[in-house]
Amino acid sequence: QIQGEVRIPRSTGTVEYRGVLGTLSTMVRTEGPRSLYSGLAAGLQRQMSFASIRIGLYDSVKQLYTPKGAESTGLAARVLAGCTTGAVAVACAQPTDVVKVRFQANGAMPESSRRYSGTVDAYRTIAREEGVRGLWRGTLPNITRNAIVNCGELVTYDLIKDALLRAQLMTGEHGAGWGETQPGTIPVPAILSPRLCPTDNVPCHFVAAFGAGFCATVVASPVDVVKTRYMNAGPGQYRNALSCLLALLMQDGIAGFYKGFVPSFLRLGSWNVVMFISYEQLQRAATLAWTAQS
């Protein structure tokens, strides 16, 4: 996504990344296998803060937007909830995203030119050289991006899972039908579904999560590319996120907004599958344990 930036001079020695496999092999060959996990600590910090806010608050905010007395949550309430929790997550955890992007780009530089020795040093250096505001660089495009991704992931997962269950596809063999409650199961405030339906299972979660990852990648890729380039830019390179967008459009055209689409989809798709399946199973186990105690 940052390959081809205007500030990076073109030369015969410039490393070019061609495709997913070409990128992986080039990184391993030129930077070593550890480069594939560059910025892992910053990435974990980002996910722990972002995910806990945007996913943990989604169901509560969705209920807040749902009119009292409504039988089910409408699409508008789900979209509003996704946008709200995504924006709140960015406002609270933006520094972790800035450090993640900077630190990963830092690993591609020669050792003598690297600006950060670690994630903690990255926080300190950015705050010292660019001020505290530098840690919130690119907040506006990131709010836009995270709101879109949140809707693409949570709302799409919600709708696909809902459709699969209503059509009784990929459901458990011995579960009740959609909307029924078997003895021992109780309605709970569950994220992405009005109740813990006993008929949903891992294949249902997998398909819904895979579809959510693809939709999120399609709608968020243009914003993601602009956000990544803007946050990685040096002071004064771009006046604002709009100038970054225009520079990318002039240099690479519309195709530039989908640079890195395949690795982005592999990342978002795998993240969604692991996250949603894990969440559903943990939620089910917690609910059963709580029911057994009560």
MARVO-184496 format. One line per 5 residues: their letters; for each residue x, y, z of C-alpha. Coordinates in Angstrom, 1 decimal, decimal comma. Layout:
% residues N
a = X/Y/Z | ...
END
This chain:
% residues 294
qiqge = 0,0/0,0/0,0 | 2,9/2,4/0,6 | 4,9/1,2/-2,4 | 5,1/3,9/-5,0 | 4,8/6,8/-2,7
vripr = 5,9/10,1/-4,3 | 8,6/10,7/-1,7 | 10,3/7,4/-2,3 | 12,7/7,8/-5,2 | 12,6/5,3/-8,0
stgtv = 15,8/3,5/-8,7 | 17,1/0,3/-10,1 | 17,8/-0,9/-6,6 | 14,3/-0,2/-5,3 | 12,6/-3,3/-4,0
eyrgv = 9,4/-4,0/-5,9 | 6,6/-6,2/-4,5 | 4,7/-8,2/-7,1 | 1,6/-10,1/-5,8 | 1,1/-11,8/-2,5
lgtls = 3,5/-14,6/-3,0 | 6,1/-12,3/-4,5 | 5,8/-9,9/-1,6 | 6,2/-12,7/0,9 | 9,2/-14,2/-0,8
tmvrt = 10,8/-10,7/-1,3 | 10,4/-9,8/2,3 | 11,8/-13,1/3,5 | 14,8/-12,8/1,1 | 15,6/-9,2/1,8
egprs = 14,5/-8,7/5,4 | 14,4/-12,2/6,9 | 11,5/-14,3/8,1 | 11,1/-12,1/11,2 | 10,0/-9,2/8,9
lysgl = 6,6/-11,0/8,4 | 5,9/-10,3/12,0 | 7,2/-6,7/12,0 | 5,1/-4,6/14,3 | 3,5/-7,6/16,0
aaglq = 3,5/-5,9/19,4 | 1,9/-2,7/18,0 | -0,6/-4,8/16,1 | -1,6/-6,7/19,3 | -2,0/-3,4/21,1
rqmsf = -4,2/-2,1/18,3 | -6,4/-5,1/18,2 | -6,8/-5,4/21,9 | -7,9/-1,8/22,2 | -9,9/-1,4/18,9
asiri = -11,7/-4,8/19,1 | -12,7/-4,5/22,7 | -14,4/-1,2/22,1 | -16,0/-1,7/18,6 | -17,1/-5,2/19,2
glyds = -17,8/-5,1/22,9 | -20,0/-2,0/22,6 | -21,8/-3,0/19,4 | -24,7/-4,9/20,9 | -25,4/-2,3/23,6
vkqly = -25,3/0,6/21,1 | -27,5/-1,4/18,7 | -30,1/-1,8/21,3 | -29,8/1,9/22,1 | -30,7/2,8/18,5
tpkga = -33,5/0,2/18,3 | -37,0/1,8/18,9 | -38,7/0,6/22,0 | -41,2/-2,1/21,4 | -39,6/-3,1/18,0
estgl = -39,7/-6,9/17,4 | -36,3/-6,9/15,7 | -33,4/-4,5/15,0 | -33,6/-2,8/11,6 | -30,7/-2,3/9,2
aarvl = -30,5/1,4/10,0 | -29,9/0,8/13,7 | -27,2/-1,8/12,9 | -25,4/0,5/10,5 | -25,6/3,4/13,0
agctt = -24,3/1,1/15,8 | -21,4/0,0/13,6 | -20,4/3,5/12,7 | -20,7/4,7/16,3 | -18,6/2,0/17,9
gavav = -16,0/2,2/15,1 | -15,6/6,0/15,6 | -15,4/5,7/19,4 | -12,7/3,0/19,0 | -10,6/5,2/16,7
acaqp = -10,9/8,2/19,0 | -9,6/6,1/21,9 | -7,0/3,9/20,2 | -5,6/5,9/17,3 | -2,0/6,1/18,6
tdvvk = -1,7/2,3/18,5 | -2,7/2,4/14,8 | -0,2/5,2/13,9 | 2,6/3,3/15,7 | 1,7/0,0/13,9
vrfqa = 1,8/1,6/10,5 | 5,0/3,5/11,1 | 6,8/0,6/12,7 | 5,9/-1,8/9,9 | 7,1/0,7/7,3
ngamp = 10,2/1,3/9,4 | 11,2/-2,3/9,0 | 11,5/-2,0/5,2 | 14,3/0,7/5,6 | 18,0/0,0/5,9
essrr = 19,1/-0,4/9,5 | 21,1/2,8/9,4 | 17,9/4,8/8,4 | 15,4/3,2/10,8 | 13,8/5,8/13,0
ysgtv = 12,4/3,4/15,7 | 14,1/0,7/17,7 | 10,8/-0,6/19,1 | 7,1/0,2/19,7 | 7,8/2,2/22,9
dayrt = 10,5/4,1/21,2 | 8,1/4,8/18,3 | 5,5/6,4/20,7 | 8,3/8,5/22,3 | 9,8/9,6/19,0
iaree = 6,5/10,5/17,3 | 5,4/12,5/20,4 | 8,8/14,3/20,6 | 9,2/15,1/16,9 | 5,6/15,8/16,0
gvrgl = 3,9/16,5/19,3 | 1,1/14,6/20,9 | -1,1/15,5/17,9 | 1,3/13,3/15,8 | 0,0/10,2/17,6
wrgtl = -3,5/11,1/16,4 | -2,4/11,8/12,8 | -4,9/10,6/10,2 | -7,7/10,3/12,8 | -10,4/11,6/10,3
pnitr = -9,6/9,1/7,5 | -9,2/6,4/10,1 | -12,6/7,1/11,6 | -14,1/6,9/8,1 | -12,2/3,6/7,4
naivn = -13,1/2,0/10,8 | -16,7/3,0/10,5 | -16,9/1,4/7,1 | -15,0/-1,7/8,2 | -17,1/-2,0/11,3
cgelv = -20,3/-1,9/9,2 | -18,8/-4,3/6,6 | -17,8/-6,8/9,3 | -20,4/-6,6/12,1 | -23,5/-5,6/10,1
tydli = -22,7/-8,0/7,2 | -22,0/-10,9/9,6 | -25,2/-10,1/11,4 | -27,3/-10,1/8,2 | -25,7/-13,2/6,6
kdall = -26,0/-15,2/9,8 | -29,6/-14,0/10,2 | -30,4/-15,1/6,6 | -28,8/-18,5/7,1 | -30,7/-19,2/10,2
raqlm = -34,0/-18,0/8,8 | -33,5/-20,3/5,8 | -32,4/-23,1/8,2 | -29,1/-23,6/6,3 | -26,0/-24,8/8,1
tgehg = -27,9/-25,3/11,3 | -27,4/-28,0/14,0 | -29,2/-31,3/13,4 | -30,9/-31,3/16,8 | -31,5/-27,6/17,3
agwge = -34,7/-25,8/17,4 | -35,9/-23,7/14,5 | -35,2/-20,0/14,1 | -36,7/-18,1/17,0 | -37,4/-21,2/19,1
tqpgt = -35,9/-21,7/22,5 | -35,1/-25,2/23,8 | -35,3/-26,1/27,5 | -32,1/-24,9/29,2 | -31,4/-22,1/26,7
ipvpa = -32,3/-18,6/27,5 | -32,3/-15,4/25,5 | -29,2/-13,4/26,2 | -27,9/-10,0/25,0 | -25,8/-11,4/22,2
ilspr = -23,7/-9,5/19,7 | -25,0/-9,8/16,2 | -28,1/-11,8/17,0 | -31,2/-11,2/19,0 | -30,7/-14,3/21,0
lcptd = -28,3/-17,3/21,3 | -30,1/-19,5/18,8 | -29,3/-23,2/19,5 | -29,3/-24,0/15,7 | -26,3/-22,0/14,7
nvpch = -23,0/-23,8/14,5 | -19,4/-23,4/13,3 | -20,1/-23,8/9,5 | -22,8/-21,0/9,8 | -20,3/-18,8/11,7
fvaaf = -17,6/-19,5/9,1 | -19,6/-18,6/6,1 | -21,0/-15,5/7,7 | -17,5/-14,4/8,8 | -15,9/-15,1/5,4
gagfc = -18,6/-13,1/3,6 | -18,2/-10,2/6,1 | -14,4/-10,2/5,6 | -14,9/-9,9/1,8 | -17,5/-7,2/2,0
atvva = -15,4/-5,2/4,5 | -12,3/-5,4/2,2 | -14,2/-4,3/-0,9 | -15,7/-1,2/0,7 | -12,8/-0,2/2,9
spvdv = -9,8/-0,8/0,6 | -9,7/2,8/-0,9 | -9,9/4,4/2,5 | -7,4/1,9/3,9 | -4,8/2,8/1,3
vktry = -5,2/6,5/1,8 | -5,1/6,1/5,6 | -2,0/4,0/5,5 | -0,1/6,4/3,2 | -1,2/9,5/5,1
mnagp = -0,2/8,1/8,5 | 3,2/6,9/7,2 | 3,9/10,2/5,5 | 6,6/12,5/6,9 | 5,7/16,0/8,2
gqyrn = 4,7/18,3/5,4 | 4,4/15,7/2,7 | 0,6/16,0/2,5 | -1,4/19,0/3,6 | -4,3/16,7/4,6
alscl = -6,0/13,4/3,9 | -7,7/14,9/0,8 | -4,3/16,0/-0,7 | -3,0/12,4/-0,1 | -6,0/11,0/-1,9
lallm = -5,6/13,3/-4,9 | -1,8/12,6/-5,1 | -2,6/8,8/-5,1 | -5,3/9,3/-7,8 | -3,0/11,4/-10,0
qdgia = -0,1/8,9/-9,6 | -1,8/5,5/-9,8 | -5,4/6,1/-10,9 | -8,4/4,3/-9,6 | -6,4/1,0/-9,4
gfykg = -4,2/2,6/-6,8 | -7,1/2,6/-4,3 | -7,1/-1,2/-4,4 | -3,3/-1,8/-4,0 | -2,8/-4,7/-1,8
fvpsf = -6,4/-5,9/-2,1 | -5,6/-9,6/-2,0 | -3,4/-9,5/1,2 | -5,9/-7,1/2,7 | -8,7/-9,7/2,1
lrlgs = -6,5/-12,5/3,4 | -5,9/-10,5/6,5 | -9,5/-9,4/7,1 | -11,0/-12,7/6,0 | -8,8/-14,8/8,3
wnvvm = -9,3/-12,3/11,1 | -13,1/-12,4/10,8 | -13,2/-16,2/10,7 | -11,0/-16,6/13,7 | -12,6/-13,7/15,7
fisye = -16,2/-14,6/15,1 | -15,9/-18,3/15,5 | -13,9/-17,8/18,7 | -16,4/-15,2/20,0 | -19,4/-17,4/19,3
qlqra = -17,9/-20,4/21,0 | -16,7/-18,4/24,0 | -20,2/-16,7/24,3 | -21,9/-20,1/24,1 | -19,6/-21,6/26,8
atlaw = -20,1/-18,6/29,1 | -23,9/-18,7/28,6 | -24,1/-22,4/29,4 | -21,9/-22,0/32,5 | -24,0/-19,1/33,7
taqs = -27,2/-21,1/33,0 | -25,9/-24,1/34,9 | -25,1/-22,0/37,9 | -28,5/-20,3/38,0
END
